[in-house]
Amino acid sequence: MTIRLIPQNAPTEPEKPLSLKQQSAALLLAKGTTIAKAAKELGINESSIDRWKKQPAFMAAVRHAEDDLYNEQLRALRKVAGAAIACLIRNMGEAKPYVQVSAASKLLDLGLQVQKVAELESRIAELEELVKTPGRHTA
C-alpha cells in the first residue's frame, strides 16, 4: 500500500465561497461564542462547525472577523482615551495618596507603552527600508 503525502501548501480542489451560515458561524466564533451555542443559534449540528474549522477559508474568515472586531474595539478606545487620561490627571490631585499613586502609575505605564510602540514602529520602518534596498546592510 502506497501513501501519497500532499504538501500543506500544495493546491487542492478550488474552495467554494463560504455560505451565509458559515459566515455567521465564523463571526459567532470570532466573538467568543462556543461551538455548541453557535450551532444552536444557526440551527445546525456542532459537527458541521467542527468540519468547517478544518477548512482554511473558514478559519481565515474567523481570523478576519476577529481582526475586524479588534479594530472596532480599538476605535472605541481611541474615542475615550482623552477623557480617560484627563480623569487620571484629575485624580492625581485627589486628597487620598493611594488614588494619586494609582493614577500616576497608570499614566507612567501608558507613557512607557506609547514610547515602546513608537520605538518598534521606527525599527520596523528601518527594516522595511533595508528590505527595499538590495545590497544595503548595516553593521
Secondary structure, DSSP 8 states (H G I E B T S, - for coil): -------TTS--S------HHHHHHHHHHHTT--HHHHHHHHTS-HHHHHHHTTSHHHHHHHHHHHHHHHHHHHHHHHHHHHHHHHHHHHHHT-SSHHHHHHHHHHHHHHHHHHHHHHHHHHHHHHHHHHHHSTT----
